[in-house]
Amino acid sequence: MLIYDTESAVEKGTYPPSSNASVRSREKLPDEAVLVTEVDNVAHEAKTKVGRFLLKVTTQLARWGLEVNGISPIPNEQRTDRRLYQFFFVWFSANANIFTLSAGSVGPAYYGLGILDSFYIIILVDIITCAFPSFFATFGPKLGTRSMVQSRFSWGYYGAIIPSILNVLSMQGYLVVNAIISGQALAAVSSSLNPTLGIVIIALISLVITFCGCKVLHWYELLIWIPNVVAFVVMLIVGGKQLAAAPLTNFEPATAASLVTFGTSLAATVVSWSTLTPDYGVYHDRKASPWRVFWYTYLGFLVSSIPAHMLGAAFAAAATSVPSWQAGLGDGNDVGGLVAAILRPTGRGGKFLLVMVSLTAPSACAPTMYTVCTSFMTVHRAFARLPRLVVAVVSTAILIPIAIVGASSFYETFVDILALIGYWIAPFCAIVMTEHFLFRRTYAAYAVRAAWDDPHHPNLPRPWPALCALAASIVFIVLCMQQVWFTGPVARRGTGDLGMILGFVVSVPVYAGARCLEAKLKGRSLVPAAVKMPTVRAARDRWGKAAEA
């Protein structure tokens, strides 16, 4: 929650002259003391009572260890956290929950797939797609900036407004789905409860964690996975006999269209984390190995996603042959009711687990709401001045009523939101990855602190290469999409929904070509001069010295 950006104040010449000594002595202070000292030094400069009050609040929050930064890049002296194992736990907890279980259940419940077909798709899709958010996670420690701010280095300063807005809408949709599932689970505990209560509770818990910031969120995610894993194990023990008796395949073979469409919807749930993962590594050691960050994140996603997806698919498919489970699932719109029906034989212990499963939904909601805030603050400089708490409160106020209305048709709501996310996230990832691998090549080439908030900085490309790639991908997405409200001419031939896949594939060559043309028109090298690629001999010498050390 940034109330006053002291670094910007120094650059603009508005920083109090009397504070120069404090600035010079920052290196001698611990990180928390640096931030508090800077806020204290500017507190007396506020011209209004509201400004002085907000500055005092910021000072106190910083003393308590809560995050008060906005979207400006994190200073190097604050990027010192070496606990890279946090990358595993934050994403393991965010996916080892009832939401991921419900994503796997979409195959049998919505597309009519059998257990075996669902398992094949889940394993293949998860192994491939978990690599995307894991790669994006490496940007957090290396650049120290938020995901949507980093996108300015491929989309351009003004072009990045588009993915920022889309990310706000998509992540807000995810919040709605998570709140619906949690509300259903809590309502299934007792007939006196309804989904509305669970939706409100989950929204408020997520709001509190978002307000506290990254450090509290990492601490929360370190522990919150435990009750969910216990619940999943108990579900397997209690429902094992019914699962073993369930048919592995349906009487009618699955169509290619249903397999492909389920695969792309599942891929959307995983790849969509790519716009979140950089945000939760900005305080980690900037010298951390990108490979270690990647593998910690990849294992966190994979070890949680595959089991949860497979559990959801297995229980949803078996529900057709178990009357009590089918009654809990209802017409396919009550995943919480299905979980309650599976745990019912355990009595009060099952109800307790169901409550815990419901109340742990913020493990996915809190990171999502946090990124909603940072993405919204990236849309315009005026929004960047807003305290994060204000944006989070607005997000919560929107979330609650929409989730209450959408709870009556869960799977339709779920699939529609996944479609929205998958269709734009594919070209977004393609553009950012193409920029990194073909044009930047090294993390140093971004020069984030100098360029992140300057629309005319030479290190930021113009928006039109990314917009051309997005426009080209939209054409193919429309041709290949398959939704209840529209089916493209290619999808009508029984191919399934290939929109997300082709959106990614088409964006790569279009962006690469347009970006080369853009660089040529600007008359500059594609690789910034300060970070030219080293020669083979220089690279060999560098690796040799590293090995000797």
Number of C-alpha atoms within 10 A of each C-alpha: 26 20 22 23 18 18 13 12 13 14 9 9 10 12 19 15 10 10 14 12 9 14 14 9 10 16 11 9 13 11 15 15 15 20 21 19 19 20 21 17 18 20 20 13 14 14 9 9 9 10 16 17 13 18 22 17 14 26 21 16 16 20 15 12 15 19 22 24 19 23 24 20 19 19 15 14 15 18 21 17 15 14 10 18 15 22 28 22 25 27 32 27 26 27 28 30 30 26 28 25 27 28 26 30 28 25 31 25 24 16 17 20 27 25 26 17 18 29 22 13 20 24 16 13 20 22 15 13 21 22 21 20 24 28 20 23 29 26 25 27 28 23 24 29 26 27 27 28 25 23 24 28 26 28 28 25 25 14 21 23 22 13 22 26 17 17 25 22 18 24 26 23 23 24 30 28 28 26 32 33 27 33 29 29 29 27 24 25 23 11 7 7 14 16 22 21 16 25 30 21 19 26 26 19 18 25 23 17 22 28 25 20 22 22 14 17 22 20 13 18 25 20 13 24 24 15 20 23 17 12 21 22 12 17 21 16 11 16 18 14 10 16 21 11 11 19 14 18 15 15 8 9 11 16 14 12 19 19 21 17 23 28 22 24 26 25 25 24 22 25 23 24 23 22 26 26 27 27 25 28 27 29 23 23 21 23 11 17 13 18 12 14 25 22 18 21 29 24 20 25 30 23 16 22 29 22 20 26 29 25 23 28 29 25 30 32 29 24 26 16 15 16 12 16 24 21 16 21 22 14 12 22 22 26 29 27 25 26 28 28 23 23 26 19 13 14 9 12 12 21 20 16 21 27 20 19 26 29 22 26 31 32 29 25 28 28 28 25 29 28 28 26 28 27 30 22 25 26 22 13 10 9 16 21 16 18 21 28 19 13 22 25 19 12 20 21 14 13 21 22 14 17 25 19 13 17 24 15 14 20 23 16 18 23 20 15 22 23 22 15 24 25 25 24 25 25 28 24 22 22 26 20 19 20 22 17 10 14 18 22 17 15 14 13 19 21 16 21 15 11 17 23 17 12 15 12 14 12 23 22 23 24 20 17 24 29 21 17 26 23 16 17 27 21 14 21 24 20 19 25 24 24 15 8 6 10 16 19 13 19 21 15 10 14 18 25 30 24 28 27 19 21 29 24 15 21 26 21 15 20 27 19 13 17 26 16 14 18 15 12 9 12 9 12 12 17 17 17 10 9 15 14 15 10 9 9 9 11 11 12 12 12 12 11 9 9 8 6 6
